[in-house]
Amino acid sequence: MDVNHQKDIWAKFTAIRDAEGRMDICIAAAGIGEGCPCLTYEANDFQRIMDVNTNGVFYTAQGAGQQMTRFGTAGSIVLIASMAGSVSLRGHHAIAYESSKAAVLQMARSMAWSSVVRKSA
């Protein structure tokens, strides 16, 4: 499944809801990477990594959270980031990957306000 398509992700979670009758946990772990020096990184390559690693995790967490809210259950959403979201991987030329995983860490903090769903990264 392509995690870049929000409506497809949401539809998959609706199908899971219909088939299972509940949703207790979701692990959002999308991640790709590509090394390139930051001064020569092509915009399309940078955007592709951000789309998968950040937007894909967000759309997955959204879809799961919508269903957990419908059930009124205290489910858990785990967002998988990376140590690269907190420290630079020196010599790896991973600026897009590092930036995307830092965004996931902040996303988890921002989403944590929900009283129906628990989230962690």
Steps between C-alpha positions, in 0.01 A plus 500: 500500500628846414494699822504826302130468415301622799157387379631149420646471850174615655304250286728217616433587863126509431528152348689377806231651723226326304680165500625497859246709688770679699843657485738488794845582365673643196871516427589766243851416381536632146855585408730532202835671465753611244841650561594817317701807604260773610628756249419277203178334623235512228163641612305198372721255690473702821121530463456126433675412826299759693176374342558138601673546835296791635172525310459122480541464876255786556234356266537159666464647849200704383323198353555288809404784734175561312395139547611481864298813568193344335533198728558717805789276602831608648716358224869561444676650202875450483691727264838355405763769454877453529791622703573698182209722599696613805864485388676549170637189332840649429636406161180332380363795300153422630349849536159404360479183712615681815257787440209264437565300817535818708158597366358163614633558852332840515185353344475252788531781753241708317253212470534396864218734612231252396318344795365208298819375341847458650794579272872451545817519293 
